[in-house]
Amino acid sequence: MELIMNTNKFLFYTMASLSFCLFFFITFVVFSFFTTIIDIYNDGGLSPFNYSYVVGHLLILMFGLGCFYFSIKTTFKLKDKI
């Protein structure tokens, strides 16, 4: 029983750390996305040559938000088991 509790604590702290890191990753992606939008606006607007920057940032952002959601969800489930 003691080993299971230690494993749950380890997993809880691991997932909490992952959530913390993912939060800063998402913050960086949002900042980078806004600077990309500003650069595109200064270059004359969205064109077929630079729309991939927007799509790439949105894909990375959606993936990061999904990972963040599931890491928070798992962290809260593990918190109840400690």
N, CA, C and O atoms as a Maestro MAE file, in Angstrom:
{
 s_m_m2io_version
 :::
 2.0.0
}

f_m_ct {
 s_m_title
 :::
 protein
 m_atom[328] {
  # First column is atom index #
  i_m_mmod_type
  r_m_x_coord
  r_m_y_coord
  r_m_z_coord
  i_m_residue_number
  s_m_chain_name
  s_m_pdb_residue_name
  s_m_pdb_atom_name
  i_m_atomic_number
  :::
  1 25 0.823 -1.195 0.000 1 A "MET " " N  " 7
  2 3 0.000 0.000 0.000 1 A "MET " " CA " 6
  3 2 0.871 1.265 0.000 1 A "MET " " C  " 6
  4 15 0.536 2.263 -0.638 1 A "MET " " O  " 8
  5 25 1.985 1.203 0.722 2 A "GLU " " N  " 7
  6 3 2.881 2.360 0.792 2 A "GLU " " CA " 6
  7 2 3.489 2.671 -0.577 2 A "GLU " " C  " 6
  8 15 3.666 3.836 -0.932 2 A "GLU " " O  " 8
  9 25 3.809 1.618 -1.345 3 A "LEU " " N  " 7
  10 3 4.392 1.815 -2.670 3 A "LEU " " CA " 6
  11 2 3.399 2.500 -3.605 3 A "LEU " " C  " 6
  12 15 3.787 3.352 -4.405 3 A "LEU " " O  " 8
  13 25 2.134 2.136 -3.510 4 A "ILE " " N  " 7
  14 3 1.111 2.754 -4.361 4 A "ILE " " CA " 6
  15 2 0.954 4.230 -4.016 4 A "ILE " " C  " 6
  16 15 0.814 5.062 -4.912 4 A "ILE " " O  " 8
  17 25 0.975 4.559 -2.737 5 A "MET " " N  " 7
  18 3 0.846 5.962 -2.336 5 A "MET " " CA " 6
  19 2 2.044 6.775 -2.818 5 A "MET " " C  " 6
  20 15 1.888 7.909 -3.269 5 A "MET " " O  " 8
  21 25 3.246 6.191 -2.722 6 A "ASN " " N  " 7
  22 3 4.431 6.894 -3.211 6 A "ASN " " CA " 6
  23 2 4.381 7.078 -4.724 6 A "ASN " " C  " 6
  24 15 4.796 8.116 -5.240 6 A "ASN " " O  " 8
  25 25 3.875 6.077 -5.429 7 A "THR " " N  " 7
  26 3 3.738 6.177 -6.879 7 A "THR " " CA " 6
  27 2 2.741 7.266 -7.244 7 A "THR " " C  " 6
  28 15 2.981 8.048 -8.163 7 A "THR " " O  " 8
  29 25 1.616 7.320 -6.524 8 A "ASN " " N  " 7
  30 3 0.623 8.357 -6.795 8 A "ASN " " CA " 6
  31 2 1.182 9.750 -6.518 8 A "ASN " " C  " 6
  32 15 0.908 10.691 -7.264 8 A "ASN " " O  " 8
  33 25 1.963 9.883 -5.450 9 A "LYS " " N  " 7
  34 3 2.576 11.184 -5.161 9 A "LYS " " CA " 6
  35 2 3.555 11.574 -6.260 9 A "LYS " " C  " 6
  36 15 3.575 12.719 -6.711 9 A "LYS " " O  " 8
  37 25 4.366 10.610 -6.685 10 A "PHE " " N  " 7
  38 3 5.327 10.876 -7.756 10 A "PHE " " CA " 6
  39 2 4.609 11.297 -9.037 10 A "PHE " " C  " 6
  40 15 5.004 12.267 -9.685 10 A "PHE " " O  " 8
  41 25 3.557 10.566 -9.397 11 A "LEU " " N  " 7
  42 3 2.810 10.904 -10.607 11 A "LEU " " CA " 6
  43 2 2.125 12.259 -10.480 11 A "LEU " " C  " 6
  44 15 2.065 13.022 -11.444 11 A "LEU " " O  " 8
  45 25 1.606 12.557 -9.286 12 A "PHE " " N  " 7
  46 3 0.961 13.852 -9.066 12 A "PHE " " CA " 6
  47 2 1.949 14.996 -9.277 12 A "PHE " " C  " 6
  48 15 1.648 15.958 -9.984 12 A "PHE " " O  " 8
  49 25 3.121 14.891 -8.668 13 A "TYR " " N  " 7
  50 3 4.104 15.962 -8.816 13 A "TYR " " CA " 6
  51 2 4.660 16.039 -10.239 13 A "TYR " " C  " 6
  52 15 4.990 17.123 -10.720 13 A "TYR " " O  " 8
  53 25 4.761 14.904 -10.903 14 A "THR " " N  " 7
  54 3 5.205 14.902 -12.293 14 A "THR " " CA " 6
  55 2 4.188 15.601 -13.190 14 A "THR " " C  " 6
  56 15 4.554 16.423 -14.031 14 A "THR " " O  " 8
  57 25 2.918 15.272 -13.007 15 A "MET " " N  " 7
  58 3 1.885 15.895 -13.828 15 A "MET " " CA " 6
  59 2 1.717 17.373 -13.493 15 A "MET " " C  " 6
  60 15 1.436 18.175 -14.383 15 A "MET " " O  " 8
  61 25 1.882 17.743 -12.234 16 A "ALA " " N  " 7
  62 3 1.814 19.160 -11.867 16 A "ALA " " CA " 6
  63 2 2.962 19.931 -12.516 16 A "ALA " " C  " 6
  64 15 2.773 21.054 -12.982 16 A "ALA " " O  " 8
  65 25 4.140 19.333 -12.547 17 A "SER " " N  " 7
  66 3 5.287 19.980 -13.202 17 A "SER " " CA " 6
  67 2 5.062 20.091 -14.705 17 A "SER " " C  " 6
  68 15 5.397 21.106 -15.316 17 A "SER " " O  " 8
  69 25 4.498 19.047 -15.296 18 A "LEU " " N  " 7
  70 3 4.196 19.081 -16.728 18 A "LEU " " CA " 6
  71 2 3.178 20.175 -17.036 18 A "LEU " " C  " 6
  72 15 3.323 20.897 -18.023 18 A "LEU " " O  " 8
  73 25 2.157 20.301 -16.204 19 A "SER " " N  " 7
  74 3 1.158 21.352 -16.399 19 A "SER " " CA " 6
  75 2 1.792 22.729 -16.301 19 A "SER " " C  " 6
  76 15 1.464 23.626 -17.078 19 A "SER " " O  " 8
  77 25 2.692 22.895 -15.356 20 A "PHE " " N  " 7
  78 3 3.393 24.167 -15.174 20 A "PHE " " CA " 6
  79 2 4.209 24.509 -16.416 20 A "PHE " " C  " 6
  80 15 4.181 25.646 -16.887 20 A "PHE " " O  " 8
  81 25 4.930 23.531 -16.942 21 A "CYS " " N  " 7
  82 3 5.748 23.761 -18.141 21 A "CYS " " CA " 6
  83 2 4.876 24.022 -19.369 21 A "CYS " " C  " 6
  84 15 5.205 24.873 -20.196 21 A "CYS " " O  " 8
  85 25 3.771 23.294 -19.487 22 A "LEU " " N  " 7
  86 3 2.878 23.502 -20.623 22 A "LEU " " CA " 6
  87 2 2.237 24.881 -20.593 22 A "LEU " " C  " 6
  88 15 2.006 25.482 -21.642 22 A "LEU " " O  " 8
  89 25 1.949 25.385 -19.400 23 A "PHE " " N  " 7
  90 3 1.390 26.729 -19.289 23 A "PHE " " CA " 6
  91 2 2.354 27.759 -19.878 23 A "PHE " " C  " 6
  92 15 1.938 28.650 -20.618 23 A "PHE " " O  " 8
  93 25 3.635 27.638 -19.552 24 A "PHE " " N  " 7
  94 3 4.607 28.586 -20.090 24 A "PHE " " CA " 6
  95 2 4.843 28.379 -21.584 24 A "PHE " " C  " 6
  96 15 5.109 29.340 -22.306 24 A "PHE " " O  " 8
  97 25 4.748 27.143 -22.053 25 A "PHE " " N  " 7
  98 3 4.848 26.879 -23.488 25 A "PHE " " CA " 6
  99 2 3.701 27.546 -24.238 25 A "PHE " " C  " 6
  100 15 3.915 28.173 -25.275 25 A "PHE " " O  " 8
  101 25 2.478 27.412 -23.712 26 A "ILE " " N  " 7
  102 3 1.314 28.028 -24.347 26 A "ILE " " CA " 6
  103 2 1.429 29.549 -24.310 26 A "ILE " " C  " 6
  104 15 1.065 30.223 -25.274 26 A "ILE " " O  " 8
  105 25 1.931 30.091 -23.206 27 A "THR " " N  " 7
  106 3 2.137 31.536 -23.117 27 A "THR " " CA " 6
  107 2 3.120 32.009 -24.189 27 A "THR " " C  " 6
  108 15 2.903 33.041 -24.823 27 A "THR " " O  " 8
  109 25 4.188 31.262 -24.386 28 A "PHE " " N  " 7
  110 3 5.158 31.601 -25.429 28 A "PHE " " CA " 6
  111 2 4.530 31.526 -26.817 28 A "PHE " " C  " 6
  112 15 4.779 32.395 -27.652 28 A "PHE " " O  " 8
  113 25 3.720 30.499 -27.073 29 A "VAL " " N  " 7
  114 3 3.087 30.352 -28.386 29 A "VAL " " CA " 6
  115 2 2.127 31.511 -28.646 29 A "VAL " " C  " 6
  116 15 2.080 32.036 -29.759 29 A "VAL " " O  " 8
  117 25 1.364 31.912 -27.636 30 A "VAL " " N  " 7
  118 3 0.439 33.040 -27.811 30 A "VAL " " CA " 6
  119 2 1.218 34.324 -28.095 30 A "VAL " " C  " 6
  120 15 0.845 35.091 -28.982 30 A "VAL " " O  " 8
  121 25 2.294 34.561 -27.349 31 A "PHE " " N  " 7
  122 3 3.122 35.747 -27.597 31 A "PHE " " CA " 6
  123 2 3.708 35.715 -29.008 31 A "PHE " " C  " 6
  124 15 3.699 36.725 -29.712 31 A "PHE " " O  " 8
  125 25 4.210 34.562 -29.414 32 A "SER " " N  " 7
  126 3 4.775 34.419 -30.751 32 A "SER " " CA " 6
  127 2 3.702 34.609 -31.823 32 A "SER " " C  " 6
  128 15 3.964 35.198 -32.872 32 A "SER " " O  " 8
  129 25 2.497 34.109 -31.556 33 A "PHE " " N  " 7
  130 3 1.387 34.264 -32.499 33 A "PHE " " CA " 6
  131 2 1.038 35.739 -32.682 33 A "PHE " " C  " 6
  132 15 0.821 36.190 -33.806 33 A "PHE " " O  " 8
  133 25 0.985 36.488 -31.591 34 A "PHE " " N  " 7
  134 3 0.661 37.912 -31.701 34 A "PHE " " CA " 6
  135 2 1.756 38.686 -32.431 34 A "PHE " " C  " 6
  136 15 1.458 39.582 -33.220 34 A "PHE " " O  " 8
  137 25 3.008 38.353 -32.177 35 A "THR " " N  " 7
  138 3 4.079 39.036 -32.910 35 A "THR " " CA " 6
  139 2 4.043 38.670 -34.394 35 A "THR " " C  " 6
  140 15 4.365 39.501 -35.243 35 A "THR " " O  " 8
  141 25 3.654 37.438 -34.712 36 A "THR " " N  " 7
  142 3 3.509 37.037 -36.111 36 A "THR " " CA " 6
  143 2 2.369 37.795 -36.772 36 A "THR " " C  " 6
  144 15 2.496 38.236 -37.914 36 A "THR " " O  " 8
  145 25 1.255 37.950 -36.064 37 A "ILE " " N  " 7
  146 3 0.121 38.712 -36.601 37 A "ILE " " CA " 6
  147 2 0.533 40.161 -36.866 37 A "ILE " " C  " 6
  148 15 0.175 40.731 -37.897 37 A "ILE " " O  " 8
  149 25 1.280 40.749 -35.943 38 A "ILE " " N  " 7
  150 3 1.746 42.130 -36.126 38 A "ILE " " CA " 6
  151 2 2.683 42.219 -37.332 38 A "ILE " " C  " 6
  152 15 2.584 43.162 -38.117 38 A "ILE " " O  " 8
  153 25 3.580 41.261 -37.485 39 A "ASP " " N  " 7
  154 3 4.487 41.251 -38.641 39 A "ASP " " CA " 6
  155 2 3.722 41.101 -39.951 39 A "ASP " " C  " 6
  156 15 4.039 41.770 -40.935 39 A "ASP " " O  " 8
  157 25 2.721 40.232 -39.969 40 A "ILE " " N  " 7
  158 3 1.920 40.040 -41.181 40 A "ILE " " CA " 6
  159 2 1.154 41.319 -41.505 40 A "ILE " " C  " 6
  160 15 1.056 41.708 -42.669 40 A "ILE " " O  " 8
  161 25 0.614 41.968 -40.481 41 A "TYR " " N  " 7
  162 3 -0.108 43.224 -40.696 41 A "TYR " " CA " 6
  163 2 0.823 44.299 -41.257 41 A "TYR " " C  " 6
  164 15 0.438 45.052 -42.152 41 A "TYR " " O  " 8
  165 25 2.032 44.370 -40.736 42 A "ASN " " N  " 7
  166 3 2.995 45.367 -41.217 42 A "ASN " " CA " 6
  167 2 3.489 45.068 -42.631 42 A "ASN " " C  " 6
  168 15 3.906 45.978 -43.348 42 A "ASN " " O  " 8
  169 25 3.444 43.809 -43.031 43 A "ASP " " N  " 7
  170 3 3.885 43.426 -44.376 43 A "ASP " " CA " 6
  171 2 2.782 43.563 -45.420 43 A "ASP " " C  " 6
  172 15 3.005 43.258 -46.592 43 A "ASP " " O  " 8
  173 25 1.618 44.007 -45.022 44 A "GLY " " N  " 7
  174 3 0.554 44.234 -46.002 44 A "GLY " " CA " 6
  175 2 -0.632 43.311 -45.869 44 A "GLY " " C  " 6
  176 15 -1.529 43.367 -46.710 44 A "GLY " " O  " 8
  177 25 -0.686 42.489 -44.886 45 A "GLY " " N  " 7
  178 3 -1.849 41.631 -44.675 45 A "GLY " " CA " 6
  179 2 -1.576 40.177 -45.003 45 A "GLY " " C  " 6
  180 15 -0.476 39.794 -45.401 45 A "GLY " " O  " 8
  181 25 -2.614 39.387 -44.821 46 A "LEU " " N  " 7
  182 3 -2.512 37.948 -45.026 46 A "LEU " " CA " 6
  183 2 -2.493 37.642 -46.524 46 A "LEU " " C  " 6
  184 15 -3.318 38.153 -47.282 46 A "LEU " " O  " 8
  185 25 -1.562 36.821 -46.931 47 A "SER " " N  " 7
  186 3 -1.453 36.434 -48.337 47 A "SER " " CA " 6
  187 2 -1.195 34.931 -48.404 47 A "SER " " C  " 6
  188 15 -0.917 34.303 -47.382 47 A "SER " " O  " 8
  189 25 -1.286 34.352 -49.598 48 A "PRO " " N  " 7
  190 3 -1.029 32.912 -49.714 48 A "PRO " " CA " 6
  191 2 0.381 32.499 -49.310 48 A "PRO " " C  " 6
  192 15 0.643 31.320 -49.072 48 A "PRO " " O  " 8
  193 25 1.286 33.469 -49.233 49 A "PHE " " N  " 7
  194 3 2.663 33.137 -48.886 49 A "PHE " " CA " 6
  195 2 2.927 33.139 -47.385 49 A "PHE " " C  " 6
  196 15 3.909 32.547 -46.936 49 A "PHE " " O  " 8
  197 25 2.077 33.787 -46.607 50 A "ASN " " N  " 7
  198 3 2.342 33.843 -45.171 50 A "ASN " " CA " 6
  199 2 1.202 33.311 -44.304 50 A "ASN " " C  " 6
  200 15 1.270 33.423 -43.080 50 A "ASN " " O  " 8
  201 25 0.158 32.736 -44.901 51 A "TYR " " N  " 7
  202 3 -0.918 32.181 -44.088 51 A "TYR " " CA " 6
  203 2 -0.472 30.941 -43.322 51 A "TYR " " C  " 6
  204 15 -1.062 30.593 -42.299 51 A "TYR " " O  " 8
  205 25 0.571 30.273 -43.818 52 A "SER " " N  " 7
  206 3 1.037 29.059 -43.133 52 A "SER " " CA " 6
  207 2 1.596 29.377 -41.748 52 A "SER " " C  " 6
  208 15 1.572 28.521 -40.863 52 A "SER " " O  " 8
  209 25 2.098 30.596 -41.549 53 A "TYR " " N  " 7
  210 3 2.569 30.986 -40.220 53 A "TYR " " CA " 6
  211 2 1.408 31.001 -39.223 53 A "TYR " " C  " 6
  212 15 1.540 30.548 -38.087 53 A "TYR " " O  " 8
  213 25 0.276 31.528 -39.672 54 A "VAL " " N  " 7
  214 3 -0.898 31.595 -38.795 54 A "VAL " " CA " 6
  215 2 -1.420 30.194 -38.517 54 A "VAL " " C  " 6
  216 15 -1.707 29.850 -37.370 54 A "VAL " " O  " 8
  217 25 -1.541 29.393 -39.556 55 A "VAL " " N  " 7
  218 3 -2.052 28.028 -39.391 55 A "VAL " " CA " 6
  219 2 -1.118 27.209 -38.505 55 A "VAL " " C  " 6
  220 15 -1.582 26.447 -37.657 55 A "VAL " " O  " 8
  221 25 0.175 27.356 -38.690 56 A "GLY " " N  " 7
  222 3 1.138 26.626 -37.857 56 A "GLY " " CA " 6
  223 2 1.033 27.005 -36.395 56 A "GLY " " C  " 6
  224 15 1.056 26.140 -35.519 56 A "GLY " " O  " 8
  225 25 0.917 28.305 -36.127 57 A "HIS " " N  " 7
  226 3 0.777 28.738 -34.736 57 A "HIS " " CA " 6
  227 2 -0.522 28.220 -34.121 57 A "HIS " " C  " 6
  228 15 -0.543 27.808 -32.961 57 A "HIS " " O  " 8
  229 25 -1.602 28.240 -34.898 58 A "LEU " " N  " 7
  230 3 -2.877 27.751 -34.370 58 A "LEU " " CA " 6
  231 2 -2.842 26.248 -34.102 58 A "LEU " " C  " 6
  232 15 -3.401 25.783 -33.109 58 A "LEU " " O  " 8
  233 25 -2.188 25.487 -34.982 59 A "LEU " " N  " 7
  234 3 -2.078 24.044 -34.753 59 A "LEU " " CA " 6
  235 2 -1.266 23.739 -33.497 59 A "LEU " " C  " 6
  236 15 -1.653 22.897 -32.688 59 A "LEU " " O  " 8
  237 25 -0.148 24.424 -33.344 60 A "ILE " " N  " 7
  238 3 0.676 24.219 -32.150 60 A "ILE " " CA " 6
  239 2 -0.082 24.640 -30.901 60 A "ILE " " C  " 6
  240 15 0.010 23.984 -29.863 60 A "ILE " " O  " 8
  241 25 -0.836 25.742 -30.999 61 A "LEU " " N  " 7
  242 3 -1.612 26.217 -29.856 61 A "LEU " " CA " 6
  243 2 -2.702 25.221 -29.473 61 A "LEU " " C  " 6
  244 15 -2.896 24.953 -28.287 61 A "LEU " " O  " 8
  245 25 -3.415 24.668 -30.450 62 A "MET " " N  " 7
  246 3 -4.470 23.696 -30.148 62 A "MET " " CA " 6
  247 2 -3.886 22.416 -29.545 62 A "MET " " C  " 6
  248 15 -4.457 21.855 -28.610 62 A "MET " " O  " 8
  249 25 -2.762 21.959 -30.070 63 A "PHE " " N  " 7
  250 3 -2.111 20.780 -29.506 63 A "PHE " " CA " 6
  251 2 -1.663 21.046 -28.077 63 A "PHE " " C  " 6
  252 15 -1.862 20.208 -27.197 63 A "PHE " " O  " 8
  253 25 -1.058 22.209 -27.839 64 A "GLY " " N  " 7
  254 3 -0.605 22.563 -26.493 64 A "GLY " " CA " 6
  255 2 -1.756 22.685 -25.514 64 A "GLY " " C  " 6
  256 15 -1.646 22.250 -24.368 64 A "GLY " " O  " 8
  257 25 -2.869 23.277 -25.960 65 A "LEU " " N  " 7
  258 3 -4.033 23.405 -25.080 65 A "LEU " " CA " 6
  259 2 -4.638 22.040 -24.756 65 A "LEU " " C  " 6
  260 15 -5.099 21.815 -23.637 65 A "LEU " " O  " 8
  261 25 -4.637 21.135 -25.725 66 A "GLY " " N  " 7
  262 3 -5.132 19.784 -25.457 66 A "GLY " " CA " 6
  263 2 -4.261 19.056 -24.449 66 A "GLY " " C  " 6
  264 15 -4.772 18.405 -23.538 66 A "GLY " " O  " 8
  265 25 -2.956 19.162 -24.606 67 A "CYS " " N  " 7
  266 3 -2.036 18.545 -23.639 67 A "CYS " " CA " 6
  267 2 -2.201 19.166 -22.262 67 A "CYS " " C  " 6
  268 15 -2.182 18.462 -21.252 67 A "CYS " " O  " 8
  269 25 -2.363 20.486 -22.218 68 A "PHE " " N  " 7
  270 3 -2.546 21.183 -20.942 68 A "PHE " " CA " 6
  271 2 -3.838 20.734 -20.264 68 A "PHE " " C  " 6
  272 15 -3.858 20.511 -19.053 68 A "PHE " " O  " 8
  273 25 -4.913 20.603 -21.035 69 A "TYR " " N  " 7
  274 3 -6.197 20.165 -20.482 69 A "TYR " " CA " 6
  275 2 -6.078 18.774 -19.863 69 A "TYR " " C  " 6
  276 15 -6.515 18.559 -18.732 69 A "TYR " " O  " 8
  277 25 -5.497 17.839 -20.588 70 A "PHE " " N  " 7
  278 3 -5.407 16.479 -20.068 70 A "PHE " " CA " 6
  279 2 -4.415 16.364 -18.911 70 A "PHE " " C  " 6
  280 15 -4.597 15.524 -18.030 70 A "PHE " " O  " 8
  281 25 -3.375 17.189 -18.897 71 A "SER " " N  " 7
  282 3 -2.451 17.143 -17.760 71 A "SER " " CA " 6
  283 2 -3.107 17.715 -16.504 71 A "SER " " C  " 6
  284 15 -2.899 17.195 -15.408 71 A "SER " " O  " 8
  285 25 -3.894 18.777 -16.653 72 A "ILE " " N  " 7
  286 3 -4.629 19.327 -15.501 72 A "ILE " " CA " 6
  287 2 -5.672 18.322 -15.018 72 A "ILE " " C  " 6
  288 15 -5.827 18.116 -13.815 72 A "ILE " " O  " 8
  289 25 -6.381 17.703 -15.950 73 A "LYS " " N  " 7
  290 3 -7.401 16.712 -15.599 73 A "LYS " " CA " 6
  291 2 -6.774 15.535 -14.847 73 A "LYS " " C  " 6
  292 15 -7.321 15.079 -13.843 73 A "LYS " " O  " 8
  293 25 -5.646 15.049 -15.325 74 A "THR " " N  " 7
  294 3 -4.954 13.943 -14.666 74 A "THR " " CA " 6
  295 2 -4.408 14.361 -13.310 74 A "THR " " C  " 6
  296 15 -4.434 13.575 -12.363 74 A "THR " " O  " 8
  297 25 -3.913 15.592 -13.208 75 A "THR " " N  " 7
  298 3 -3.393 16.085 -11.931 75 A "THR " " CA " 6
  299 2 -4.490 16.111 -10.879 75 A "THR " " C  " 6
  300 15 -4.267 15.709 -9.738 75 A "THR " " O  " 8
  301 25 -5.677 16.584 -11.257 76 A "PHE " " N  " 7
  302 3 -6.774 16.631 -10.289 76 A "PHE " " CA " 6
  303 2 -7.257 15.234 -9.904 76 A "PHE " " C  " 6
  304 15 -7.646 15.009 -8.757 76 A "PHE " " O  " 8
  305 25 -7.236 14.291 -10.854 77 A "LYS " " N  " 7
  306 3 -7.614 12.918 -10.511 77 A "LYS " " CA " 6
  307 2 -6.608 12.298 -9.548 77 A "LYS " " C  " 6
  308 15 -6.986 11.580 -8.623 77 A "LYS " " O  " 8
  309 25 -5.318 12.579 -9.770 78 A "LEU " " N  " 7
  310 3 -4.292 12.037 -8.874 78 A "LEU " " CA " 6
  311 2 -4.329 12.718 -7.511 78 A "LEU " " C  " 6
  312 15 -3.996 12.100 -6.500 78 A "LEU " " O  " 8
  313 25 -4.728 13.978 -7.478 79 A "LYS " " N  " 7
  314 3 -4.804 14.698 -6.205 79 A "LYS " " CA " 6
  315 2 -5.829 14.046 -5.279 79 A "LYS " " C  " 6
  316 15 -5.628 13.991 -4.065 79 A "LYS " " O  " 8
  317 25 -6.923 13.555 -5.850 80 A "ASP " " N  " 7
  318 3 -7.948 12.893 -5.044 80 A "ASP " " CA " 6
  319 2 -7.468 11.561 -4.479 80 A "ASP " " C  " 6
  320 15 -7.988 11.108 -3.460 80 A "ASP " " O  " 8
  321 25 -6.487 10.923 -5.120 81 A "LYS " " N  " 7
  322 3 -6.008 9.613 -4.671 81 A "LYS " " CA " 6
  323 2 -4.902 9.700 -3.628 81 A "LYS " " C  " 6
  324 15 -4.556 8.693 -3.009 81 A "LYS " " O  " 8
  325 25 -4.344 10.889 -3.426 82 A "ILE " " N  " 7
  326 3 -3.254 11.023 -2.447 82 A "ILE " " CA " 6
  327 2 -3.825 11.037 -1.048 82 A "ILE " " C  " 6
  328 15 -3.076 11.142 -0.077 82 A "ILE " " O  " 8
  :::
 }
 m_bond[327] {
  # First column is bond index #
  i_m_from
  i_m_to
  i_m_order
  :::
  1 1 2 1
  2 2 3 1
  3 3 4 2
  4 3 5 1
  5 5 6 1
  6 6 7 1
  7 7 8 2
  8 7 9 1
  9 9 10 1
  10 10 11 1
  11 11 12 2
  12 11 13 1
  13 13 14 1
  14 14 15 1
  15 15 16 2
  16 15 17 1
  17 17 18 1
  18 18 19 1
  19 19 20 2
  20 19 21 1
  21 21 22 1
  22 22 23 1
  23 23 24 2
  24 23 25 1
  25 25 26 1
  26 26 27 1
  27 27 28 2
  28 27 29 1
  29 29 30 1
  30 30 31 1
  31 31 32 2
  32 31 33 1
  33 33 34 1
  34 34 35 1
  35 35 36 2
  36 35 37 1
  37 37 38 1
  38 38 39 1
  39 39 40 2
  40 39 41 1
  41 41 42 1
  42 42 43 1
  43 43 44 2
  44 43 45 1
  45 45 46 1
  46 46 47 1
  47 47 48 2
  48 47 49 1
  49 49 50 1
  50 50 51 1
  51 51 52 2
  52 51 53 1
  53 53 54 1
  54 54 55 1
  55 55 56 2
  56 55 57 1
  57 57 58 1
  58 58 59 1
  59 59 60 2
  60 59 61 1
  61 61 62 1
  62 62 63 1
  63 63 64 2
  64 63 65 1
  65 65 66 1
  66 66 67 1
  67 67 68 2
  68 67 69 1
  69 69 70 1
  70 70 71 1
  71 71 72 2
  72 71 73 1
  73 73 74 1
  74 74 75 1
  75 75 76 2
  76 75 77 1
  77 77 78 1
  78 78 79 1
  79 79 80 2
  80 79 81 1
  81 81 82 1
  82 82 83 1
  83 83 84 2
  84 83 85 1
  85 85 86 1
  86 86 87 1
  87 87 88 2
  88 87 89 1
  89 89 90 1
  90 90 91 1
  91 91 92 2
  92 91 93 1
  93 93 94 1
  94 94 95 1
  95 95 96 2
  96 95 97 1
  97 97 98 1
  98 98 99 1
  99 99 100 2
  100 99 101 1
  101 101 102 1
  102 102 103 1
  103 103 104 2
  104 103 105 1
  105 105 106 1
  106 106 107 1
  107 107 108 2
  108 107 109 1
  109 109 110 1
  110 110 111 1
  111 111 112 2
  112 111 113 1
  113 113 114 1
  114 114 115 1
  115 115 116 2
  116 115 117 1
  117 117 118 1
  118 118 119 1
  119 119 120 2
  120 119 121 1
  121 121 122 1
  122 122 123 1
  123 123 124 2
  124 123 125 1
  125 125 126 1
  126 126 127 1
  127 127 128 2
  128 127 129 1
  129 129 130 1
  130 130 131 1
  131 131 132 2
  132 131 133 1
  133 133 134 1
  134 134 135 1
  135 135 136 2
  136 135 137 1
  137 137 138 1
  138 138 139 1
  139 139 140 2
  140 139 141 1
  141 141 142 1
  142 142 143 1
  143 143 144 2
  144 143 145 1
  145 145 146 1
  146 146 147 1
  147 147 148 2
  148 147 149 1
  149 149 150 1
  150 150 151 1
  151 151 152 2
  152 151 153 1
  153 153 154 1
  154 154 155 1
  155 155 156 2
  156 155 157 1
  157 157 158 1
  158 158 159 1
  159 159 160 2
  160 159 161 1
  161 161 162 1
  162 162 163 1
  163 163 164 2
  164 163 165 1
  165 165 166 1
  166 166 167 1
  167 167 168 2
  168 167 169 1
  169 169 170 1
  170 170 171 1
  171 171 172 2
  172 171 173 1
  173 173 174 1
  174 174 175 1
  175 175 176 2
  176 175 177 1
  177 177 178 1
  178 178 179 1
  179 179 180 2
  180 179 181 1
  181 181 182 1
  182 182 183 1
  183 183 184 2
  184 183 185 1
  185 185 186 1
  186 186 187 1
  187 187 188 2
  188 187 189 1
  189 189 190 1
  190 190 191 1
  191 191 192 2
  192 191 193 1
  193 193 194 1
  194 194 195 1
  195 195 196 2
  196 195 197 1
  197 197 198 1
  198 198 199 1
  199 199 200 2
  200 199 201 1
  201 201 202 1
  202 202 203 1
  203 203 204 2
  204 203 205 1
  205 205 206 1
  206 206 207 1
  207 207 208 2
  208 207 209 1
  209 209 210 1
  210 210 211 1
  211 211 212 2
  212 211 213 1
  213 213 214 1
  214 214 215 1
  215 215 216 2
  216 215 217 1
  217 217 218 1
  218 218 219 1
  219 219 220 2
  220 219 221 1
  221 221 222 1
  222 222 223 1
  223 223 224 2
  224 223 225 1
  225 225 226 1
  226 226 227 1
  227 227 228 2
  228 227 229 1
  229 229 230 1
  230 230 231 1
  231 231 232 2
  232 231 233 1
  233 233 234 1
  234 234 235 1
  235 235 236 2
  236 235 237 1
  237 237 238 1
  238 238 239 1
  239 239 240 2
  240 239 241 1
  241 241 242 1
  242 242 243 1
  243 243 244 2
  244 243 245 1
  245 245 246 1
  246 246 247 1
  247 247 248 2
  248 247 249 1
  249 249 250 1
  250 250 251 1
  251 251 252 2
  252 251 253 1
  253 253 254 1
  254 254 255 1
  255 255 256 2
  256 255 257 1
  257 257 258 1
  258 258 259 1
  259 259 260 2
  260 259 261 1
  261 261 262 1
  262 262 263 1
  263 263 264 2
  264 263 265 1
  265 265 266 1
  266 266 267 1
  267 267 268 2
  268 267 269 1
  269 269 270 1
  270 270 271 1
  271 271 272 2
  272 271 273 1
  273 273 274 1
  274 274 275 1
  275 275 276 2
  276 275 277 1
  277 277 278 1
  278 278 279 1
  279 279 280 2
  280 279 281 1
  281 281 282 1
  282 282 283 1
  283 283 284 2
  284 283 285 1
  285 285 286 1
  286 286 287 1
  287 287 288 2
  288 287 289 1
  289 289 290 1
  290 290 291 1
  291 291 292 2
  292 291 293 1
  293 293 294 1
  294 294 295 1
  295 295 296 2
  296 295 297 1
  297 297 298 1
  298 298 299 1
  299 299 300 2
  300 299 301 1
  301 301 302 1
  302 302 303 1
  303 303 304 2
  304 303 305 1
  305 305 306 1
  306 306 307 1
  307 307 308 2
  308 307 309 1
  309 309 310 1
  310 310 311 1
  311 311 312 2
  312 311 313 1
  313 313 314 1
  314 314 315 1
  315 315 316 2
  316 315 317 1
  317 317 318 1
  318 318 319 1
  319 319 320 2
  320 319 321 1
  321 321 322 1
  322 322 323 1
  323 323 324 2
  324 323 325 1
  325 325 326 1
  326 326 327 1
  327 327 328 2
  :::
 }
}
